[in-house]
Amino acid sequence: MTNQSEIKITEVALRDGSHAISHQYTVDQVTATAKALNEAHVPYIEVSHGDGLGGSSLQYGLSKTNELELIEAAVSVADFSKIAVLLLPGIGTIEDLKEAANLGAKMARVATHVTEADVSKQHIQTARDLGMETVGFLMMSHMAPTDKLLEQAKLMESYGADTVYVVDSAGALLPNQVKERIKALKQALNINIGFHGHNNLSLAMGNTLAAIEEGATRIDGSIRCLGAGAGNTQTEVLVAVLEKMGIQTGIDLYKIMDIAEDIVAPYLPKPQEINRDSLTLGYAGVYSSFLLHANRAAEKFSVESRDILVELGKREIVGGQEDMIVDVAAELSKAARK
């Protein structure tokens, strides 16, 4: 295997996977996982609360362990991999970013709704000032036409982002839609283009390959599919598929397979799979991180979580509006009693 990396993978299970385990990561789990990923030569490992720096709250879910302790633990065992953090302006702050940088985080991924890139300016610029590699993360990319997505990506490039991601937060994009978006960004921008997929419609791998075909070189994966909803593009599978295609990632295939089996699988509360709820996420086009909230609300108000998710999709509810999940469940329950 050559070490020449054509595609740079960011492993997101220690951030996106936090949703799937209700933000209950321990220092021991993060240390063991990050150490093994580092030894497998994964270029980037993202560590944060599922909703990014500052996400631990009643609204987004309380973390078992302070995320700064988790970031510090990951940094302490990573002499090859760079530790990345996610920040959503409005949830995380500049001070959170500075603390993460002081602990050794090397990459800042600044995430906004696909039409709100303008709120990322000061965070991207601060990350650059801190010497961090900067990524603009355009979430819910299926909710905007390609020309609007391109407009927002150009804003992030103008703020100093090294990379802009098309983020399929809901796992709702189809391969032709991914290709159209990546192609437009690749033709118009002078920075790296990335893709982050979710597997709610069983299209994460197909969409990722479509993105790579159109020129994306930064790709997210989650080992053992440990991510929100039905998970993300499964990292160890992606590495194997790319090797068969002659595309090198620099990641040791056998080691990443062993991490999935021996380290990550034992702490999964249940296997990541496409069930009726995660399928509904993709069908309705709502945030994959809404699933646990919808399940809890469904149980509390004795309504179907699918009905909640579909209604959220109709109302185009986005990240930061998690309180609306309970409101929708209550409304559905009230309507059913009439």
Disulfide bonds with the S-S distance in Angstrom:
none
